[in-house]
Amino acid sequence: MRTYQLGRGPNRPVGGVDVFRWDGYDGVGALPFRAMWYQVPAGGVSPQDQHPELELSIVVRGDAAVEVDGNEPVDVRTGDAFLLESGERHVVHNRRPDEPLVVFSAYWYAQAGNG
């Protein structure tokens, strides 16, 4: 068994959001997906993102509002998850003005026929 601790891995800030990609940890290269934690500052917003991978995200701490393709944001609370389809433009808002939002995401390329 290996353990990975939030905030103790390699950090790469992206547009004011701290991103901790799992491929920077020892031994993670063998996973069938890529993963990361990210933290959106108190009251902050992530930069808009769009990518070909599917992305499954779990809110670890805080309250998020996820805006997809310019639609009205959807609230996602601690312990809840959201799935982003390939190509969806998305922005993650931190609804809490007093603490960072922490999200774990796993992402992968869809296989033909497996959407």
PyMOL CGO cylinders between C-alpha atoms (Angstrom):
from pymol import cmd
from pymol.cgo import CYLINDER

trace = [
    CYLINDER, 0.00, 0.00, 0.00, 1.09, 3.55, -0.72, 0.3, 1, 1, 1, 1, 1, 1,
    CYLINDER, 1.09, 3.55, -0.72, -0.34, 6.71, 0.80, 0.3, 1, 1, 1, 1, 1, 1,
    CYLINDER, -0.34, 6.71, 0.80, -0.52, 10.17, -0.74, 0.3, 1, 1, 1, 1, 1, 1,
    CYLINDER, -0.52, 10.17, -0.74, -1.15, 13.27, 1.31, 0.3, 1, 1, 1, 1, 1, 1,
    CYLINDER, -1.15, 13.27, 1.31, -2.93, 16.35, 0.10, 0.3, 1, 1, 1, 1, 1, 1,
    CYLINDER, -2.93, 16.35, 0.10, -0.60, 19.30, -0.12, 0.3, 1, 1, 1, 1, 1, 1,
    CYLINDER, -0.60, 19.30, -0.12, 2.54, 17.23, 0.33, 0.3, 1, 1, 1, 1, 1, 1,
    CYLINDER, 2.54, 17.23, 0.33, 3.20, 16.49, -3.32, 0.3, 1, 1, 1, 1, 1, 1,
    CYLINDER, 3.20, 16.49, -3.32, 4.49, 18.53, -6.20, 0.3, 1, 1, 1, 1, 1, 1,
    CYLINDER, 4.49, 18.53, -6.20, 2.46, 21.75, -6.57, 0.3, 1, 1, 1, 1, 1, 1,
    CYLINDER, 2.46, 21.75, -6.57, 1.91, 23.58, -9.85, 0.3, 1, 1, 1, 1, 1, 1,
    CYLINDER, 1.91, 23.58, -9.85, -0.16, 26.74, -9.52, 0.3, 1, 1, 1, 1, 1, 1,
    CYLINDER, -0.16, 26.74, -9.52, -2.55, 27.28, -12.44, 0.3, 1, 1, 1, 1, 1, 1,
    CYLINDER, -2.55, 27.28, -12.44, -4.32, 30.64, -12.60, 0.3, 1, 1, 1, 1, 1, 1,
    CYLINDER, -4.32, 30.64, -12.60, -4.36, 31.13, -8.82, 0.3, 1, 1, 1, 1, 1, 1,
    CYLINDER, -4.36, 31.13, -8.82, -5.40, 27.52, -8.12, 0.3, 1, 1, 1, 1, 1, 1,
    CYLINDER, -5.40, 27.52, -8.12, -2.93, 25.13, -6.44, 0.3, 1, 1, 1, 1, 1, 1,
    CYLINDER, -2.93, 25.13, -6.44, -2.77, 21.88, -8.45, 0.3, 1, 1, 1, 1, 1, 1,
    CYLINDER, -2.77, 21.88, -8.45, -1.14, 18.73, -7.05, 0.3, 1, 1, 1, 1, 1, 1,
    CYLINDER, -1.14, 18.73, -7.05, -0.87, 16.20, -9.91, 0.3, 1, 1, 1, 1, 1, 1,
    CYLINDER, -0.87, 16.20, -9.91, -0.45, 12.61, -8.81, 0.3, 1, 1, 1, 1, 1, 1,
    CYLINDER, -0.45, 12.61, -8.81, 2.05, 11.75, -11.56, 0.3, 1, 1, 1, 1, 1, 1,
    CYLINDER, 2.05, 11.75, -11.56, 4.62, 13.64, -9.48, 0.3, 1, 1, 1, 1, 1, 1,
    CYLINDER, 4.62, 13.64, -9.48, 4.39, 11.08, -6.67, 0.3, 1, 1, 1, 1, 1, 1,
    CYLINDER, 4.39, 11.08, -6.67, 6.63, 7.99, -6.71, 0.3, 1, 1, 1, 1, 1, 1,
    CYLINDER, 6.63, 7.99, -6.71, 5.02, 4.86, -8.17, 0.3, 1, 1, 1, 1, 1, 1,
    CYLINDER, 5.02, 4.86, -8.17, 1.88, 6.46, -9.58, 0.3, 1, 1, 1, 1, 1, 1,
    CYLINDER, 1.88, 6.46, -9.58, 2.77, 5.94, -13.25, 0.3, 1, 1, 1, 1, 1, 1,
    CYLINDER, 2.77, 5.94, -13.25, 1.15, 2.47, -13.34, 0.3, 1, 1, 1, 1, 1, 1,
    CYLINDER, 1.15, 2.47, -13.34, -2.42, 3.71, -12.76, 0.3, 1, 1, 1, 1, 1, 1,
    CYLINDER, -2.42, 3.71, -12.76, -4.96, 3.44, -15.64, 0.3, 1, 1, 1, 1, 1, 1,
    CYLINDER, -4.96, 3.44, -15.64, -5.94, 7.08, -15.08, 0.3, 1, 1, 1, 1, 1, 1,
    CYLINDER, -5.94, 7.08, -15.08, -4.34, 10.36, -14.07, 0.3, 1, 1, 1, 1, 1, 1,
    CYLINDER, -4.34, 10.36, -14.07, -5.32, 12.19, -10.92, 0.3, 1, 1, 1, 1, 1, 1,
    CYLINDER, -5.32, 12.19, -10.92, -4.86, 15.41, -9.00, 0.3, 1, 1, 1, 1, 1, 1,
    CYLINDER, -4.86, 15.41, -9.00, -6.01, 17.43, -6.06, 0.3, 1, 1, 1, 1, 1, 1,
    CYLINDER, -6.01, 17.43, -6.06, -6.66, 21.10, -6.48, 0.3, 1, 1, 1, 1, 1, 1,
    CYLINDER, -6.66, 21.10, -6.48, -7.46, 23.94, -4.13, 0.3, 1, 1, 1, 1, 1, 1,
    CYLINDER, -7.46, 23.94, -4.13, -9.47, 27.00, -5.12, 0.3, 1, 1, 1, 1, 1, 1,
    CYLINDER, -9.47, 27.00, -5.12, -8.82, 29.92, -2.73, 0.3, 1, 1, 1, 1, 1, 1,
    CYLINDER, -8.82, 29.92, -2.73, -11.56, 31.19, -0.41, 0.3, 1, 1, 1, 1, 1, 1,
    CYLINDER, -11.56, 31.19, -0.41, -14.20, 32.92, -2.55, 0.3, 1, 1, 1, 1, 1, 1,
    CYLINDER, -14.20, 32.92, -2.55, -12.10, 32.22, -5.66, 0.3, 1, 1, 1, 1, 1, 1,
    CYLINDER, -12.10, 32.22, -5.66, -12.74, 30.79, -9.10, 0.3, 1, 1, 1, 1, 1, 1,
    CYLINDER, -12.74, 30.79, -9.10, -10.69, 28.37, -11.17, 0.3, 1, 1, 1, 1, 1, 1,
    CYLINDER, -10.69, 28.37, -11.17, -9.58, 29.39, -14.64, 0.3, 1, 1, 1, 1, 1, 1,
    CYLINDER, -9.58, 29.39, -14.64, -11.82, 28.06, -17.41, 0.3, 1, 1, 1, 1, 1, 1,
    CYLINDER, -11.82, 28.06, -17.41, -10.67, 24.61, -18.53, 0.3, 1, 1, 1, 1, 1, 1,
    CYLINDER, -10.67, 24.61, -18.53, -11.55, 22.29, -21.40, 0.3, 1, 1, 1, 1, 1, 1,
    CYLINDER, -11.55, 22.29, -21.40, -9.90, 19.00, -22.33, 0.3, 1, 1, 1, 1, 1, 1,
    CYLINDER, -9.90, 19.00, -22.33, -10.54, 15.75, -24.22, 0.3, 1, 1, 1, 1, 1, 1,
    CYLINDER, -10.54, 15.75, -24.22, -10.45, 13.56, -21.10, 0.3, 1, 1, 1, 1, 1, 1,
    CYLINDER, -10.45, 13.56, -21.10, -13.45, 12.62, -18.97, 0.3, 1, 1, 1, 1, 1, 1,
    CYLINDER, -13.45, 12.62, -18.97, -13.00, 13.94, -15.43, 0.3, 1, 1, 1, 1, 1, 1,
    CYLINDER, -13.00, 13.94, -15.43, -14.59, 12.58, -12.25, 0.3, 1, 1, 1, 1, 1, 1,
    CYLINDER, -14.59, 12.58, -12.25, -14.24, 15.00, -9.34, 0.3, 1, 1, 1, 1, 1, 1,
    CYLINDER, -14.24, 15.00, -9.34, -15.09, 14.67, -5.64, 0.3, 1, 1, 1, 1, 1, 1,
    CYLINDER, -15.09, 14.67, -5.64, -15.38, 17.70, -3.39, 0.3, 1, 1, 1, 1, 1, 1,
    CYLINDER, -15.38, 17.70, -3.39, -13.16, 16.81, -0.43, 0.3, 1, 1, 1, 1, 1, 1,
    CYLINDER, -13.16, 16.81, -0.43, -13.71, 20.01, 1.53, 0.3, 1, 1, 1, 1, 1, 1,
    CYLINDER, -13.71, 20.01, 1.53, -15.94, 23.01, 0.95, 0.3, 1, 1, 1, 1, 1, 1,
    CYLINDER, -15.94, 23.01, 0.95, -18.83, 23.97, -1.30, 0.3, 1, 1, 1, 1, 1, 1,
    CYLINDER, -18.83, 23.97, -1.30, -18.37, 24.30, -5.04, 0.3, 1, 1, 1, 1, 1, 1,
    CYLINDER, -18.37, 24.30, -5.04, -20.50, 25.66, -7.82, 0.3, 1, 1, 1, 1, 1, 1,
    CYLINDER, -20.50, 25.66, -7.82, -19.55, 24.11, -11.16, 0.3, 1, 1, 1, 1, 1, 1,
    CYLINDER, -19.55, 24.11, -11.16, -20.33, 26.05, -14.32, 0.3, 1, 1, 1, 1, 1, 1,
    CYLINDER, -20.33, 26.05, -14.32, -20.31, 24.00, -17.55, 0.3, 1, 1, 1, 1, 1, 1,
    CYLINDER, -20.31, 24.00, -17.55, -20.43, 25.45, -21.06, 0.3, 1, 1, 1, 1, 1, 1,
    CYLINDER, -20.43, 25.45, -21.06, -21.66, 28.81, -19.73, 0.3, 1, 1, 1, 1, 1, 1,
    CYLINDER, -21.66, 28.81, -19.73, -24.76, 27.32, -18.08, 0.3, 1, 1, 1, 1, 1, 1,
    CYLINDER, -24.76, 27.32, -18.08, -26.01, 28.25, -14.61, 0.3, 1, 1, 1, 1, 1, 1,
    CYLINDER, -26.01, 28.25, -14.61, -23.58, 26.88, -11.96, 0.3, 1, 1, 1, 1, 1, 1,
    CYLINDER, -23.58, 26.88, -11.96, -24.61, 23.68, -10.15, 0.3, 1, 1, 1, 1, 1, 1,
    CYLINDER, -24.61, 23.68, -10.15, -23.88, 23.37, -6.41, 0.3, 1, 1, 1, 1, 1, 1,
    CYLINDER, -23.88, 23.37, -6.41, -21.66, 20.47, -5.37, 0.3, 1, 1, 1, 1, 1, 1,
    CYLINDER, -21.66, 20.47, -5.37, -21.00, 20.05, -1.64, 0.3, 1, 1, 1, 1, 1, 1,
    CYLINDER, -21.00, 20.05, -1.64, -18.45, 18.16, 0.46, 0.3, 1, 1, 1, 1, 1, 1,
    CYLINDER, -18.45, 18.16, 0.46, -18.60, 14.44, -0.34, 0.3, 1, 1, 1, 1, 1, 1,
    CYLINDER, -18.60, 14.44, -0.34, -20.50, 14.93, -3.60, 0.3, 1, 1, 1, 1, 1, 1,
    CYLINDER, -20.50, 14.93, -3.60, -19.03, 14.24, -7.03, 0.3, 1, 1, 1, 1, 1, 1,
    CYLINDER, -19.03, 14.24, -7.03, -19.40, 15.57, -10.57, 0.3, 1, 1, 1, 1, 1, 1,
    CYLINDER, -19.40, 15.57, -10.57, -18.48, 14.06, -13.93, 0.3, 1, 1, 1, 1, 1, 1,
    CYLINDER, -18.48, 14.06, -13.93, -17.30, 16.26, -16.78, 0.3, 1, 1, 1, 1, 1, 1,
    CYLINDER, -17.30, 16.26, -16.78, -17.65, 14.88, -20.28, 0.3, 1, 1, 1, 1, 1, 1,
    CYLINDER, -17.65, 14.88, -20.28, -14.95, 15.24, -22.91, 0.3, 1, 1, 1, 1, 1, 1,
    CYLINDER, -14.95, 15.24, -22.91, -14.77, 18.78, -24.28, 0.3, 1, 1, 1, 1, 1, 1,
    CYLINDER, -14.77, 18.78, -24.28, -17.02, 20.47, -21.72, 0.3, 1, 1, 1, 1, 1, 1,
    CYLINDER, -17.02, 20.47, -21.72, -15.78, 23.96, -20.82, 0.3, 1, 1, 1, 1, 1, 1,
    CYLINDER, -15.78, 23.96, -20.82, -15.88, 24.30, -17.05, 0.3, 1, 1, 1, 1, 1, 1,
    CYLINDER, -15.88, 24.30, -17.05, -15.17, 26.70, -14.20, 0.3, 1, 1, 1, 1, 1, 1,
    CYLINDER, -15.17, 26.70, -14.20, -15.22, 25.79, -10.51, 0.3, 1, 1, 1, 1, 1, 1,
    CYLINDER, -15.22, 25.79, -10.51, -16.33, 28.46, -8.03, 0.3, 1, 1, 1, 1, 1, 1,
    CYLINDER, -16.33, 28.46, -8.03, -15.54, 28.28, -4.31, 0.3, 1, 1, 1, 1, 1, 1,
    CYLINDER, -15.54, 28.28, -4.31, -18.78, 29.25, -2.54, 0.3, 1, 1, 1, 1, 1, 1,
    CYLINDER, -18.78, 29.25, -2.54, -17.10, 29.69, 0.85, 0.3, 1, 1, 1, 1, 1, 1,
    CYLINDER, -17.10, 29.69, 0.85, -15.54, 33.08, 1.56, 0.3, 1, 1, 1, 1, 1, 1,
    CYLINDER, -15.54, 33.08, 1.56, -13.47, 31.82, 4.50, 0.3, 1, 1, 1, 1, 1, 1,
    CYLINDER, -13.47, 31.82, 4.50, -11.69, 28.60, 3.42, 0.3, 1, 1, 1, 1, 1, 1,
    CYLINDER, -11.69, 28.60, 3.42, -10.19, 26.95, 0.36, 0.3, 1, 1, 1, 1, 1, 1,
    CYLINDER, -10.19, 26.95, 0.36, -12.20, 24.48, -1.72, 0.3, 1, 1, 1, 1, 1, 1,
    CYLINDER, -12.20, 24.48, -1.72, -10.42, 21.11, -2.08, 0.3, 1, 1, 1, 1, 1, 1,
    CYLINDER, -10.42, 21.11, -2.08, -11.31, 18.78, -4.97, 0.3, 1, 1, 1, 1, 1, 1,
    CYLINDER, -11.31, 18.78, -4.97, -9.89, 15.39, -6.00, 0.3, 1, 1, 1, 1, 1, 1,
    CYLINDER, -9.89, 15.39, -6.00, -10.13, 14.59, -9.71, 0.3, 1, 1, 1, 1, 1, 1,
    CYLINDER, -10.13, 14.59, -9.71, -9.38, 11.46, -11.72, 0.3, 1, 1, 1, 1, 1, 1,
    CYLINDER, -9.38, 11.46, -11.72, -9.28, 11.83, -15.50, 0.3, 1, 1, 1, 1, 1, 1,
    CYLINDER, -9.28, 11.83, -15.50, -8.81, 9.53, -18.47, 0.3, 1, 1, 1, 1, 1, 1,
    CYLINDER, -8.81, 9.53, -18.47, -9.46, 9.23, -22.20, 0.3, 1, 1, 1, 1, 1, 1,
    CYLINDER, -9.46, 9.23, -22.20, -12.67, 7.47, -23.13, 0.3, 1, 1, 1, 1, 1, 1,
    CYLINDER, -12.67, 7.47, -23.13, -12.20, 4.23, -25.03, 0.3, 1, 1, 1, 1, 1, 1,
    CYLINDER, -12.20, 4.23, -25.03, -14.05, 3.81, -28.32, 0.3, 1, 1, 1, 1, 1, 1,
    CYLINDER, -14.05, 3.81, -28.32, -17.53, 2.52, -27.57, 0.3, 1, 1, 1, 1, 1, 1,
    CYLINDER, -17.53, 2.52, -27.57, -17.25, 3.29, -23.82, 0.3, 1, 1, 1, 1, 1, 1,
    CYLINDER, -17.25, 3.29, -23.82, -18.24, 7.00, -23.93, 0.3, 1, 1, 1, 1, 1, 1,
]
cmd.load_cgo(trace, "trace")
